[in-house]
């Protein structure tokens, strides 16, 4: 006979452990062009950490080219063959060891 058990888990949020995106440069990019973008903030980790880092803008992947704890650069390919229906929106950053980044509202005014 199978028995039911109770599994208890805890969740903790720590700002010091959470990546934060504070700025994106350039702030505006045409969906018809490819661009090298720089994200500044904290908690991105380094390539030596071995963590996966996934960056996207409005669902479009941005290939990480370099990263340090406070800055990363990524290559955003143009939306081909046609611009995406929704080409604006904040960046999303996910780090495998700690999860999704907090995005400062200043960094969300992107096209």
C-alpha positions in Angstrom: 0.0 0.0 0.0 1.2 3.4 -0.9 1.5 6.1 1.8 1.3 9.8 1.5 4.1 11.9 2.9 4.6 15.6 3.6 7.5 17.4 2.0 8.5 20.7 3.5 10.7 23.2 1.7 11.8 26.7 2.3 12.4 29.6 -0.1 14.7 32.4 0.7 15.3 35.6 -1.3 18.5 37.4 -0.8 19.3 40.6 -2.7 23.0 39.8 -2.4 22.5 36.5 -4.2 20.1 37.8 -6.9 21.4 39.2 -10.2 20.3 42.8 -10.7 20.1 44.6 -14.1 20.6 48.4 -13.5 21.3 49.6 -17.0 21.4 48.6 -20.7 23.5 50.2 -23.4 22.4 51.1 -25.9 18.9 51.7 -24.5 17.2 51.5 -27.9 17.9 49.0 -30.7 15.9 48.5 -33.9 14.6 45.0 -34.3 15.8 45.2 -37.9 19.4 45.4 -36.8 21.8 43.2 -34.9 23.6 44.8 -31.9 26.1 44.3 -29.2 24.5 45.2 -25.9 26.1 45.9 -22.5 24.1 45.2 -19.3 25.4 46.7 -16.1 24.4 45.7 -12.6 25.5 43.0 -10.1 25.4 39.3 -9.5 26.1 38.1 -13.1 28.9 36.0 -11.9 32.0 35.2 -14.1 32.7 32.7 -16.7 34.9 30.9 -14.2 31.9 30.3 -11.9 30.7 27.7 -14.4 27.1 28.9 -14.1 24.9 29.1 -17.2 23.7 32.6 -18.0 20.8 33.1 -20.3 19.9 36.6 -21.6 16.9 37.6 -23.8 15.1 40.7 -24.9 11.3 40.2 -25.6 12.0 36.5 -25.9 14.8 37.0 -28.4 18.0 35.3 -27.2 21.1 37.5 -26.7 24.3 35.4 -26.9 26.6 36.2 -24.0 30.0 37.4 -25.3 31.7 38.4 -22.1 30.8 38.7 -18.5 32.1 39.9 -15.2 30.1 40.1 -11.9 29.0 43.7 -12.7 28.8 43.8 -16.5 28.0 41.5 -19.4 27.9 41.9 -23.1 25.7 40.0 -25.5 25.0 39.8 -29.2 21.3 40.3 -30.2 20.6 39.1 -33.7 18.1 41.1 -35.7 14.6 39.7 -35.8 14.6 38.0 -39.2 13.1 37.8 -41.6 10.6 40.2 -40.0 10.6 42.1 -36.8 8.8 40.4 -33.9 5.3 41.6 -33.1 6.5 42.6 -29.7 10.0 43.9 -30.0 10.1 46.0 -26.9 10.4 45.0 -23.2 12.8 44.5 -20.4 15.8 42.2 -20.6 15.5 38.9 -18.8 18.6 37.4 -17.2 18.7 33.9 -15.7 21.7 32.5 -13.8 21.6 28.8 -13.2 22.8 28.9 -9.6 20.6 31.7 -8.3 17.7 32.1 -10.8 16.2 35.2 -12.5 17.5 38.7 -12.2 15.7 41.7 -10.8 15.4 44.3 -13.5 15.5 48.0 -12.5 12.7 50.0 -14.2 15.3 52.3 -15.7 16.6 49.4 -17.8 13.2 48.5 -19.2 12.6 51.3 -21.7 13.8 49.2 -24.7 12.7 48.8 -28.3 
